[in-house]
Amino acid sequence: GIQVEQSPPDLILQEGANSTLRCNFSDSVNNLQWFHQNPWGQLINLFYIPSGTKQNGRLSATTVATERYSLLYISSSQTTDSGVYFCAVEKNDKLIFGTGTRLQVFP
Amino acid sequence: DVKVTQSSRYLVKRTGEKVFLECVQDMDHENMFWYRQDPGLGLRLIYFSYDVKMKEKGDIPEGYSVSREKKERFSLILESASTNQTSMYLCASNGHREVRYTFGSGTRLTVV
């Protein structure tokens, strides 16, 4: 089946720093999404981005479908950005998740 | 506000018990999904359903079954709970041709 790999697995930042999270996938996909899981376990959809670039405030994402990767950029990080970031791809009507990047932002 | 509701936030059960995890959505979504989340493994799909009374196996269905008697409700059943089923369980839903998935807040199950 399709493999979804995320890097780095863990990231520790000081408030105000920028970061880039990467997602590689092993096959063509219909859909790619980025999620943030807050410390209470709730998963929130950040971006639906099968290709191209999107921005939402301090967050932006780019997917290069032909090269099978996506990047999530977090600028001027805040403590509320802490949590786990998941990339998920849709193949055959199923959403397949990567193993996540755990981000900790300290004041 | 639309939502997916999971009946329990925390659950502790004994080995061998039959366990029901309930999920209800109020968005009239056709598709519903059950995932389990374990450290270092991300979310893995257990079962999903495209319509009432329909079910499909995901990547890790062993030890689980599901029931979808009504469109809004999707139940995950552990026929005989084992300690290796201790995990966080997440339910999700979306509509046909919808790109966004909505997740419940999860049930943290501990089997002792």
gemmi code that builds the backbone of each chain (N, CA, C; Angstrom):
import gemmi

chains = {
    "A": [
        ("GLY", (0.805, -1.196, 0.000), (0.000, 0.000, 0.000), (0.842, 1.251, 0.000)),
        ("ILE", (0.197, 2.377, -0.076), (0.907, 3.650, -0.128), (1.582, 3.949, 1.215)),
        ("GLN", (2.791, 4.480, 1.150), (3.544, 4.841, 2.344), (3.570, 6.373, 2.483)),
        ("VAL", (3.368, 6.838, 3.710), (3.409, 8.280, 3.979), (4.425, 8.504, 5.099)),
        ("GLU", (5.472, 9.257, 4.792), (6.540, 9.479, 5.762), (6.645, 10.961, 6.103)),
        ("GLN", (6.773, 11.234, 7.384), (6.896, 12.625, 7.806), (8.224, 12.840, 8.523)),
        ("SER", (8.759, 14.032, 8.347), (9.993, 14.398, 9.050), (9.971, 15.880, 9.398)),
        ("PRO", (10.655, 16.259, 10.502), (11.261, 15.352, 11.478), (10.186, 14.745, 12.381)),
        ("PRO", (10.484, 13.702, 13.115), (9.498, 13.140, 14.053), (9.226, 14.051, 15.240)),
        ("ASP", (10.250, 14.782, 15.664), (10.106, 15.694, 16.796), (10.792, 17.009, 16.474)),
        ("LEU", (10.207, 18.081, 17.006), (10.751, 19.415, 16.758), (10.508, 20.266, 17.993)),
        ("ILE", (11.567, 20.889, 18.471), (11.453, 21.775, 19.632), (11.884, 23.163, 19.202)),
        ("LEU", (11.035, 24.148, 19.434), (11.304, 25.511, 19.001), (11.092, 26.488, 20.141)),
        ("GLN", (11.773, 27.617, 20.007), (11.459, 28.724, 20.890), (10.433, 29.610, 20.174)),
        ("GLU", (9.587, 30.222, 20.952), (8.564, 31.113, 20.387), (9.205, 32.111, 19.429)),
        ("GLY", (8.543, 32.300, 18.278), (9.051, 33.255, 17.300), (9.845, 32.609, 16.178)),
        ("ALA", (10.276, 31.372, 16.363), (11.070, 30.686, 15.331), (10.172, 30.196, 14.207)),
        ("ASN", (10.803, 29.955, 13.054), (10.098, 29.389, 11.894), (10.464, 27.919, 11.753)),
        ("SER", (9.593, 27.147, 11.096), (9.891, 25.734, 10.898), (9.257, 25.225, 9.613)),
        ("THR", (9.820, 24.114, 9.128), (9.293, 23.446, 7.937), (9.119, 21.973, 8.238)),
        ("LEU", (7.919, 21.467, 8.008), (7.622, 20.051, 8.193), (7.438, 19.437, 6.811)),
        ("ARG", (7.917, 18.212, 6.657), (7.892, 17.572, 5.344), (7.065, 16.295, 5.372)),
        ("CYS", (6.419, 16.031, 4.242), (5.619, 14.815, 4.061), (5.960, 14.234, 2.690)),
        ("ASN", (6.444, 13.000, 2.671), (6.707, 12.286, 1.414), (5.706, 11.150, 1.260)),
        ("PHE", (5.227, 10.933, 0.056), (4.300, 9.827, -0.175), (4.742, 9.038, -1.405)),
        ("SER", (4.407, 7.746, -1.389), (5.053, 6.811, -2.322), (4.286, 6.585, -3.621)),
        ("ASP", (3.083, 7.179, -3.746), (2.281, 6.929, -4.942), (1.448, 8.164, -5.246)),
        ("SER", (0.893, 8.225, -6.425), (0.012, 9.352, -6.750), (-1.243, 9.269, -5.891)),
        ("VAL", (-1.761, 10.428, -5.516), (-2.904, 10.475, -4.610), (-3.951, 11.450, -5.129)),
        ("ASN", (-5.177, 11.282, -4.641), (-6.269, 12.171, -5.048), (-6.302, 13.467, -4.244)),
        ("ASN", (-5.730, 13.403, -3.076), (-5.989, 14.455, -2.103), (-4.882, 14.396, -1.066)),
        ("LEU", (-4.469, 15.544, -0.545), (-3.530, 15.564, 0.567), (-4.011, 16.611, 1.557)),
        ("GLN", (-3.960, 16.256, 2.823), (-4.428, 17.182, 3.849), (-3.398, 17.254, 4.978)),
        ("TRP", (-3.337, 18.395, 5.619), (-2.543, 18.590, 6.829), (-3.497, 18.807, 8.001)),
        ("PHE", (-3.172, 18.138, 9.112), (-3.973, 18.255, 10.328), (-3.065, 18.665, 11.489)),
        ("HIS", (-3.670, 19.350, 12.457), (-3.015, 19.631, 13.725), (-3.820, 18.949, 14.822)),
        ("GLN", (-3.125, 18.158, 15.640), (-3.773, 17.540, 16.800), (-3.316, 18.294, 18.046)),
        ("ASN", (-4.262, 18.916, 18.712), (-3.888, 19.704, 19.886), (-3.604, 18.786, 21.082)),
        ("PRO", (-3.069, 19.326, 22.154), (-2.707, 18.474, 23.304), (-3.891, 17.727, 23.917)),
        ("TRP", (-5.119, 18.091, 23.602), (-6.292, 17.390, 24.115), (-6.785, 16.324, 23.153)),
        ("GLY", (-6.067, 16.144, 22.041), (-6.389, 15.052, 21.130), (-7.260, 15.413, 19.941)),
        ("GLN", (-7.785, 16.619, 19.897), (-8.660, 17.007, 18.799), (-7.869, 17.263, 17.523)),
        ("LEU", (-8.305, 16.639, 16.434), (-7.676, 16.822, 15.121), (-8.403, 17.921, 14.372)),
        ("ILE", (-7.635, 18.908, 13.923), (-8.207, 20.024, 13.178), (-7.585, 20.053, 11.782)),
        ("ASN", (-8.432, 20.155, 10.775), (-7.946, 20.242, 9.412), (-7.326, 21.613, 9.161)),
        ("LEU", (-6.072, 21.618, 8.680), (-5.389, 22.880, 8.394), (-5.504, 23.253, 6.919)),
        ("PHE", (-5.162, 22.287, 6.059), (-5.153, 22.540, 4.628), (-5.604, 21.303, 3.876)),
        ("TYR", (-6.365, 21.562, 2.819), (-6.590, 20.570, 1.770), (-5.759, 21.049, 0.597)),
        ("ILE", (-4.731, 20.281, 0.208), (-3.788, 20.819, -0.763), (-3.210, 19.714, -1.644)),
        ("PRO", (-3.980, 19.220, -2.638), (-3.467, 18.176, -3.526), (-2.324, 18.661, -4.422)),
        ("SER", (-2.252, 19.979, -4.639), (-1.135, 20.544, -5.411), (-1.108, 22.055, -5.164)),
        ("GLY", (0.038, 22.676, -5.466), (0.134, 24.122, -5.348), (0.448, 24.600, -3.943)),
        ("THR", (0.175, 25.869, -3.701), (0.500, 26.516, -2.438), (-0.719, 27.219, -1.879)),
        ("LYS", (-0.883, 27.122, -0.556), (-1.957, 27.841, 0.128), (-1.393, 28.479, 1.377)),
        ("GLN", (-2.007, 29.577, 1.787), (-1.580, 30.243, 3.006), (-2.784, 30.550, 3.866)),
        ("ASN", (-2.575, 30.423, 5.185), (-3.604, 30.785, 6.146), (-2.907, 31.379, 7.365)),
        ("GLY", (-2.829, 32.696, 7.383), (-2.150, 33.361, 8.491), (-0.675, 33.030, 8.520)),
        ("ARG", (-0.210, 32.524, 9.673), (1.214, 32.195, 9.815), (1.564, 30.833, 9.201)),
        ("LEU", (0.569, 30.103, 8.777), (0.795, 28.782, 8.192), (0.647, 28.831, 6.677)),
        ("SER", (1.509, 28.072, 6.018), (1.335, 27.882, 4.584), (1.766, 26.465, 4.235)),
        ("ALA", (1.293, 25.986, 3.091), (1.614, 24.632, 2.664), (1.832, 24.610, 1.167)),
        ("THR", (2.738, 23.742, 0.758), (3.022, 23.552, -0.657), (3.070, 22.071, -0.942)),
        ("THR", (2.394, 21.649, -2.001), (2.458, 20.260, -2.444), (2.968, 20.222, -3.879)),
        ("VAL", (3.998, 19.399, -4.096), (4.506, 19.150, -5.443), (4.128, 17.713, -5.781)),
        ("ALA", (2.974, 17.554, -6.406), (2.410, 16.217, -6.615), (3.298, 15.361, -7.520)),
        ("THR", (3.941, 15.981, -8.507), (4.769, 15.213, -9.441), (5.988, 14.624, -8.738)),
        ("GLU", (6.436, 15.270, -7.655), (7.584, 14.759, -6.910), (7.170, 14.109, -5.596)),
        ("ARG", (5.868, 14.035, -5.364), (5.306, 13.285, -4.240), (5.802, 13.770, -2.879)),
        ("TYR", (5.698, 15.087, -2.667), (5.971, 15.589, -1.331), (5.154, 16.840, -1.075)),
        ("SER", (5.006, 17.133, 0.224), (4.325, 18.343, 0.646), (5.085, 18.936, 1.829)),
        ("LEU", (5.047, 20.246, 1.932), (5.724, 20.963, 3.010), (4.726, 21.848, 3.749)),
        ("LEU", (4.839, 21.861, 5.054), (4.041, 22.767, 5.885), (5.006, 23.743, 6.565)),
        ("TYR", (4.767, 25.039, 6.359), (5.600, 26.071, 6.951), (4.864, 26.743, 8.101)),
        ("ILE", (5.562, 26.865, 9.216), (5.008, 27.600, 10.344), (5.950, 28.764, 10.615)),
        ("SER", (5.434, 29.977, 10.529), (6.282, 31.143, 10.783), (5.902, 31.769, 12.125)),
        ("SER", (6.899, 32.398, 12.748), (6.694, 33.094, 14.034), (5.898, 32.216, 15.003)),
        ("SER", (6.429, 31.034, 15.279), (5.673, 30.037, 16.049), (5.265, 30.573, 17.432)),
        ("GLN", (4.132, 30.060, 17.884), (3.581, 30.417, 19.194), (3.364, 29.147, 20.005)),
        ("THR", (3.256, 29.302, 21.315), (3.090, 28.113, 22.173), (1.823, 27.343, 21.797)),
        ("THR", (0.821, 28.026, 21.293), (-0.422, 27.360, 20.887), (-0.261, 26.514, 19.633)),
        ("ASP", (0.879, 26.630, 18.959), (1.157, 25.765, 17.805), (1.599, 24.371, 18.245)),
        ("SER", (1.887, 24.178, 19.504), (2.341, 22.880, 19.992), (1.306, 21.794, 19.715)),
        ("GLY", (1.801, 20.586, 19.548), (0.916, 19.462, 19.260), (1.563, 18.576, 18.209)),
        ("VAL", (0.756, 17.737, 17.600), (1.262, 16.838, 16.556), (0.654, 17.245, 15.217)),
        ("TYR", (1.498, 17.317, 14.202), (1.056, 17.665, 12.853), (1.090, 16.411, 11.997)),
        ("PHE", (-0.059, 16.128, 11.381), (-0.176, 14.957, 10.523), (-0.423, 15.368, 9.080)),
        ("CYS", (0.229, 14.633, 8.220), (-0.072, 14.684, 6.803), (-0.909, 13.444, 6.499)),
        ("ALA", (-1.930, 13.579, 5.657), (-2.754, 12.429, 5.291), (-3.074, 12.510, 3.816)),
        ("VAL", (-2.980, 11.373, 3.139), (-3.277, 11.322, 1.708), (-4.488, 10.450, 1.485)),
        ("GLU", (-5.228, 10.788, 0.450), (-6.431, 10.017, 0.129), (-6.169, 9.164, -1.102)),
        ("LYS", (-6.420, 7.873, -0.953), (-6.242, 6.936, -2.043), (-7.389, 5.947, -1.959)),
        ("ASN", (-8.115, 5.760, -3.086), (-9.233, 4.809, -3.099), (-10.235, 5.093, -1.972)),
        ("ASP", (-10.555, 6.379, -1.793), (-11.562, 6.824, -0.812), (-11.177, 6.547, 0.628)),
        ("LYS", (-9.904, 6.292, 0.888), (-9.446, 6.108, 2.268), (-8.382, 7.152, 2.567)),
        ("LEU", (-8.421, 7.677, 3.796), (-7.431, 8.663, 4.228), (-6.336, 7.935, 4.990)),
        ("ILE", (-5.103, 8.042, 4.489), (-3.967, 7.327, 5.073), (-3.022, 8.342, 5.682)),
        ("PHE", (-2.709, 8.143, 6.960), (-1.933, 9.121, 7.712), (-0.451, 8.769, 7.775)),
        ("GLY", (0.364, 9.815, 7.867), (1.761, 9.635, 8.226), (1.882, 9.466, 9.736)),
        ("THR", (3.104, 9.301, 10.201), (3.324, 9.048, 11.630), (3.405, 10.330, 12.444)),
        ("GLY", (3.405, 11.482, 11.785), (3.291, 12.738, 12.501), (4.612, 13.375, 12.876)),
        ("THR", (4.566, 14.694, 13.104), (5.676, 15.462, 13.665), (5.174, 16.098, 14.948)),
        ("ARG", (5.857, 15.782, 16.062), (5.476, 16.365, 17.352), (6.230, 17.668, 17.544)),
        ("LEU", (5.498, 18.761, 17.644), (6.093, 20.086, 17.791), (5.865, 20.607, 19.207)),
        ("GLN", (6.935, 21.057, 19.817), (6.834, 21.724, 21.118), (7.420, 23.119, 20.981)),
        ("VAL", (6.627, 24.117, 21.313), (7.074, 25.505, 21.251), (7.129, 26.044, 22.672)),
        ("PHE", (8.322, 26.509, 23.053), (8.530, 27.028, 24.404), (8.627, 28.553, 24.386)),
        ("PRO", (8.119, 29.195, 25.456), (8.157, 30.670, 25.506), (9.584, 31.171, 25.686)),
    ],
    "B": [
        ("ASP", (-22.899, 24.417, 15.175), (-21.601, 23.925, 14.736), (-21.678, 22.409, 14.502)),
        ("VAL", (-21.215, 21.989, 13.344), (-21.300, 20.570, 13.023), (-20.327, 19.793, 13.881)),
        ("LYS", (-20.658, 18.545, 14.172), (-19.744, 17.823, 15.028), (-19.864, 16.313, 14.876)),
        ("VAL", (-18.758, 15.668, 15.310), (-18.702, 14.227, 15.469), (-18.496, 13.981, 16.956)),
        ("THR", (-19.389, 13.218, 17.559), (-19.363, 13.011, 19.000), (-19.039, 11.564, 19.322)),
        ("GLN", (-18.029, 11.378, 20.155), (-17.699, 10.047, 20.644), (-18.177, 9.944, 22.086)),
        ("SER", (-18.813, 8.832, 22.408), (-19.584, 8.743, 23.640), (-18.739, 8.855, 24.897)),
        ("SER", (-17.504, 8.362, 24.863), (-16.688, 8.398, 26.077), (-15.340, 9.029, 25.773)),
        ("ARG", (-14.833, 9.802, 26.700), (-13.501, 10.383, 26.528), (-12.431, 9.420, 27.047)),
        ("TYR", (-12.728, 8.790, 28.164), (-11.822, 7.808, 28.752), (-12.633, 6.566, 29.112)),
        ("LEU", (-12.006, 5.402, 28.926), (-12.687, 4.145, 29.207), (-11.655, 3.143, 29.724)),
        ("VAL", (-12.004, 2.439, 30.798), (-11.142, 1.372, 31.302), (-11.961, 0.094, 31.322)),
        ("LYS", (-11.444, -0.945, 30.662), (-12.150, -2.217, 30.564), (-11.206, -3.353, 30.926)),
        ("ARG", (-11.788, -4.478, 31.285), (-10.995, -5.655, 31.638), (-10.792, -6.548, 30.418)),
        ("THR", (-9.687, -7.255, 30.430), (-9.399, -8.236, 29.382), (-10.564, -9.209, 29.252)),
        ("GLY", (-10.984, -9.442, 28.011), (-12.068, -10.374, 27.747), (-13.443, -9.742, 27.672)),
        ("GLU", (-13.577, -8.511, 28.108), (-14.876, -7.830, 28.047), (-15.228, -7.484, 26.604)),
        ("LYS", (-16.520, -7.393, 26.341), (-16.998, -6.888, 25.054), (-17.165, -5.374, 25.210)),
        ("VAL", (-16.562, -4.628, 24.291), (-16.516, -3.174, 24.432), (-17.163, -2.529, 23.211)),
        ("PHE", (-17.996, -1.540, 23.453), (-18.635, -0.780, 22.387), (-18.152, 0.665, 22.446)),
        ("LEU", (-17.624, 1.154, 21.336), (-17.285, 2.567, 21.203), (-18.261, 3.179, 20.208)),
        ("GLU", (-18.921, 4.249, 20.657), (-19.980, 4.835, 19.833), (-19.534, 6.154, 19.221)),
        ("CYS", (-20.004, 6.395, 18.011), (-19.689, 7.635, 17.306), (-20.958, 8.115, 16.609)),
        ("VAL", (-21.291, 9.376, 16.807), (-22.483, 9.963, 16.186), (-22.091, 11.263, 15.489)),
        ("GLN", (-22.582, 11.430, 14.241), (-22.336, 12.690, 13.514), (-23.670, 13.312, 13.123)),
        ("ASP", (-23.660, 14.652, 13.103), (-24.923, 15.360, 12.834), (-24.884, 16.086, 11.499)),
        ("MET", (-24.045, 15.622, 10.589), (-23.847, 16.336, 9.324), (-24.464, 15.591, 8.134)),
        ("ASP", (-25.204, 14.518, 8.415), (-25.797, 13.716, 7.345), (-24.736, 13.169, 6.383)),
        ("HIS", (-23.556, 12.866, 6.921), (-22.473, 12.335, 6.107), (-22.689, 10.863, 5.776)),
        ("GLU", (-22.322, 10.493, 4.538), (-22.436, 9.095, 4.154), (-21.288, 8.259, 4.720)),
        ("ASN", (-20.087, 8.842, 4.733), (-18.882, 8.075, 5.075), (-18.488, 8.255, 6.531)),
        ("MET", (-18.177, 7.145, 7.177), (-17.685, 7.209, 8.554), (-16.518, 6.250, 8.707)),
        ("PHE", (-15.595, 6.593, 9.611), (-14.330, 5.882, 9.743), (-13.959, 5.703, 11.212)),
        ("TRP", (-13.288, 4.592, 11.499), (-12.676, 4.388, 12.808), (-11.172, 4.199, 12.632)),
        ("TYR", (-10.416, 4.988, 13.413), (-8.961, 4.891, 13.441), (-8.506, 4.598, 14.866)),
        ("ARG", (-7.317, 3.993, 14.977), (-6.653, 3.969, 16.259), (-5.317, 4.684, 16.129)),
        ("GLN", (-4.922, 5.357, 17.208), (-3.697, 6.142, 17.197), (-2.775, 5.645, 18.282)),
        ("ASP", (-1.562, 5.284, 17.883), (-0.548, 4.815, 18.815), (0.739, 5.600, 18.601)),
        ("PRO", (1.483, 5.849, 19.666), (2.729, 6.637, 19.541), (3.658, 6.050, 18.491)),
        ("GLY", (4.146, 6.922, 17.619), (5.098, 6.498, 16.600), (4.486, 5.810, 15.392)),
        ("LEU", (3.181, 5.543, 15.444), (2.523, 4.834, 14.331), (1.492, 5.689, 13.614)),
        ("GLY", (1.219, 6.855, 14.126), (0.203, 7.702, 13.499), (-1.189, 7.131, 13.691)),
        ("LEU", (-2.090, 7.459, 12.774), (-3.453, 6.925, 12.799), (-3.557, 5.798, 11.789)),
        ("ARG", (-4.117, 4.702, 12.224), (-4.303, 3.555, 11.328), (-5.786, 3.225, 11.222)),
        ("LEU", (-6.225, 2.970, 9.992), (-7.640, 2.765, 9.717), (-8.068, 1.351, 10.097)),
        ("ILE", (-9.122, 1.255, 10.909), (-9.617, -0.048, 11.363), (-10.746, -0.533, 10.442)),
        ("TYR", (-11.805, 0.272, 10.355), (-12.959, -0.028, 9.504), (-13.533, 1.287, 8.996)),
        ("PHE", (-14.264, 1.204, 7.892), (-15.006, 2.359, 7.424), (-16.316, 1.909, 6.788)),
        ("SER", (-17.187, 2.884, 6.582), (-18.528, 2.582, 6.077), (-18.953, 3.694, 5.123)),
        ("TYR", (-19.481, 3.301, 3.957), (-19.936, 4.280, 2.975), (-21.435, 4.530, 3.049)),
        ("ASP", (-22.130, 3.703, 3.805), (-23.579, 3.876, 3.872), (-24.117, 2.972, 4.974)),
        ("VAL", (-25.379, 3.147, 5.259), (-26.021, 2.319, 6.276), (-25.869, 0.847, 5.921)),
        ("LYS", (-25.538, 0.057, 6.922), (-25.379, -1.397, 6.810), (-24.203, -1.817, 5.922)),
        ("MET", (-23.406, -0.859, 5.459), (-22.230, -1.213, 4.681), (-20.986, -1.030, 5.540)),
        ("LYS", (-20.009, -1.924, 5.361), (-18.753, -1.810, 6.090), (-17.625, -2.372, 5.235)),
        ("GLU", (-16.455, -1.782, 5.427), (-15.268, -2.233, 4.708), (-14.111, -2.316, 5.699)),
        ("LYS", (-13.272, -3.328, 5.538), (-12.098, -3.449, 6.393), (-11.054, -2.416, 6.003)),
        ("GLY", (-10.423, -1.864, 7.036), (-9.298, -0.978, 6.805), (-7.998, -1.772, 6.851)),
        ("ASP", (-6.966, -1.147, 7.395), (-5.649, -1.780, 7.408), (-5.429, -2.725, 8.589)),
        ("ILE", (-6.161, -2.511, 9.688), (-5.941, -3.334, 10.889), (-7.280, -3.772, 11.501)),
        ("PRO", (-8.089, -4.563, 10.795), (-9.415, -4.913, 11.308), (-9.443, -6.047, 12.336)),
        ("GLU", (-8.328, -6.749, 12.483), (-8.333, -7.956, 13.334), (-8.672, -7.588, 14.775)),
        ("GLY", (-9.620, -8.315, 15.341), (-10.023, -8.103, 16.723), (-11.141, -7.091, 16.892)),
        ("TYR", (-11.594, -6.537, 15.771), (-12.645, -5.508, 15.791), (-13.784, -5.892, 14.852)),
        ("SER", (-14.961, -5.362, 15.143), (-16.064, -5.386, 14.198), (-16.775, -4.036, 14.308)),
        ("VAL", (-17.711, -3.782, 13.378), (-18.418, -2.500, 13.386), (-19.894, -2.731, 13.091)),
        ("SER", (-20.670, -1.700, 13.389), (-22.103, -1.740, 13.108), (-22.539, -0.359, 12.666)),
        ("ARG", (-23.331, -0.342, 11.577), (-23.902, 0.939, 11.124), (-25.359, 0.688, 10.741)),
        ("GLU", (-26.215, 0.766, 11.734), (-27.648, 0.544, 11.546), (-28.374, 1.827, 11.147)),
        ("LYS", (-27.824, 2.970, 11.553), (-28.393, 4.270, 11.190), (-27.285, 5.134, 10.604)),
        ("LYS", (-27.666, 6.052, 9.739), (-26.687, 6.853, 9.012), (-25.792, 7.651, 9.956)),
        ("GLU", (-26.356, 8.137, 11.033), (-25.598, 9.036, 11.892), (-24.692, 8.321, 12.897)),
        ("ARG", (-24.833, 7.011, 13.038), (-24.133, 6.307, 14.110), (-23.268, 5.177, 13.564)),
        ("PHE", (-22.018, 5.142, 14.050), (-21.075, 4.097, 13.620), (-20.399, 3.570, 14.874)),
        ("SER", (-20.621, 2.295, 15.155), (-20.122, 1.706, 16.393), (-18.940, 0.796, 16.113)),
        ("LEU", (-17.934, 0.885, 16.966), (-16.776, -0.007, 16.901), (-16.900, -0.988, 18.062)),
        ("ILE", (-16.736, -2.277, 17.766), (-16.942, -3.326, 18.769), (-15.658, -4.129, 18.940)),
        ("LEU", (-15.227, -4.250, 20.181), (-14.133, -5.155, 20.517), (-14.786, -6.374, 21.144)),
        ("GLU", (-14.803, -7.479, 20.418), (-15.555, -8.658, 20.862), (-15.006, -9.211, 22.166)),
        ("SER", (-13.700, -9.205, 22.318), (-13.056, -9.691, 23.540), (-11.789, -8.870, 23.730)),
        ("ALA", (-11.912, -7.821, 24.532), (-10.825, -6.844, 24.629), (-9.523, -7.485, 25.114)),
        ("SER", (-8.425, -7.021, 24.513), (-7.104, -7.496, 24.947), (-6.221, -6.275, 25.242)),
        ("THR", (-5.152, -6.509, 25.992), (-4.308, -5.381, 26.414), (-3.671, -4.672, 25.223)),
        ("ASN", (-3.453, -5.389, 24.121), (-2.847, -4.724, 22.962), (-3.840, -3.847, 22.190)),
        ("GLN", (-5.062, -3.777, 22.678), (-6.042, -2.852, 22.108), (-6.148, -1.566, 22.922)),
        ("THR", (-5.298, -1.441, 23.931), (-5.179, -0.170, 24.646), (-4.650, 0.872, 23.667)),
        ("SER", (-5.424, 1.940, 23.486), (-5.070, 2.907, 22.453), (-6.023, 4.092, 22.513)),
        ("MET", (-5.731, 5.095, 21.662), (-6.673, 6.182, 21.429), (-7.457, 5.843, 20.158)),
        ("TYR", (-8.785, 5.918, 20.245), (-9.639, 5.603, 19.096), (-10.325, 6.886, 18.620)),
        ("LEU", (-10.217, 7.119, 17.323), (-10.776, 8.336, 16.728), (-11.775, 7.973, 15.640)),
        ("CYS", (-12.904, 8.632, 15.675), (-13.946, 8.473, 14.669), (-13.931, 9.699, 13.762)),
        ("ALA", (-14.239, 9.503, 12.483), (-14.285, 10.621, 11.536), (-15.429, 10.403, 10.554)),
        ("SER", (-15.852, 11.488, 9.928), (-16.882, 11.369, 8.887), (-16.629, 12.387, 7.788)),
        ("ASN", (-17.136, 12.079, 6.591), (-17.220, 13.087, 5.536), (-18.299, 12.673, 4.550)),
        ("GLY", (-18.725, 13.614, 3.725), (-19.756, 13.324, 2.746), (-19.134, 12.894, 1.437)),
        ("HIS", (-19.935, 12.241, 0.590), (-19.439, 11.858, -0.735), (-18.939, 13.093, -1.478)),
        ("ARG", (-17.778, 12.980, -2.069), (-17.171, 14.056, -2.861), (-16.826, 15.284, -2.020)),
        ("GLU", (-16.817, 15.114, -0.702), (-16.334, 16.185, 0.177), (-14.868, 15.949, 0.470)),
        ("VAL", (-14.113, 17.023, 0.559), (-12.693, 16.843, 0.808), (-12.357, 16.894, 2.297)),
        ("ARG", (-13.193, 17.568, 3.073), (-12.858, 17.740, 4.479), (-13.408, 16.589, 5.316)),
        ("TYR", (-12.579, 16.117, 6.208), (-12.974, 15.118, 7.188), (-13.156, 15.817, 8.536)),
        ("THR", (-14.176, 15.407, 9.273), (-14.385, 15.932, 10.617), (-14.149, 14.803, 11.610)),
        ("PHE", (-13.319, 15.089, 12.617), (-12.957, 14.075, 13.597), (-13.633, 14.340, 14.934)),
        ("GLY", (-13.937, 13.257, 15.640), (-14.339, 13.353, 17.024), (-13.127, 13.624, 17.894)),
        ("SER", (-13.356, 13.843, 19.178), (-12.266, 14.199, 20.085), (-11.550, 12.981, 20.655)),
        ("GLY", (-11.989, 11.788, 20.287), (-11.259, 10.585, 20.654), (-11.735, 9.928, 21.931)),
        ("THR", (-11.520, 8.612, 22.001), (-11.757, 7.825, 23.209), (-10.450, 7.130, 23.564)),
        ("ARG", (-9.964, 7.431, 24.749), (-8.732, 6.767, 25.204), (-9.146, 5.517, 25.983)),
        ("LEU", (-8.903, 4.362, 25.379), (-9.293, 3.081, 25.965), (-8.085, 2.408, 26.606)),
        ("THR", (-8.259, 1.994, 27.844), (-7.242, 1.206, 28.538), (-7.853, -0.146, 28.879)),
        ("VAL", (-7.173, -1.218, 28.449), (-7.619, -2.572, 28.759), (-6.647, -3.160, 29.781)),
        ("VAL", (-7.204, -3.541, 30.941), (-6.330, -4.033, 32.028), (-6.548, -5.533, 32.280)),
    ],
}
model = gemmi.Model(1)
for chain_id, residues in chains.items():
    chain = gemmi.Chain(chain_id)
    for i, (resn, *xyz) in enumerate(residues, 1):
        res = gemmi.Residue()
        res.name, res.seqid = resn, gemmi.SeqId(i, " ")
        for name, pos in zip(("N", "CA", "C"), xyz):
            atom = gemmi.Atom()
            atom.name, atom.element = name, gemmi.Element(name[0])
            atom.pos, atom.b_iso = gemmi.Position(*pos), 0.0
            res.add_atom(atom)
        chain.add_residue(res)
    model.add_chain(chain)
structure = gemmi.Structure()
structure.add_model(model)
structure.setup_entities()
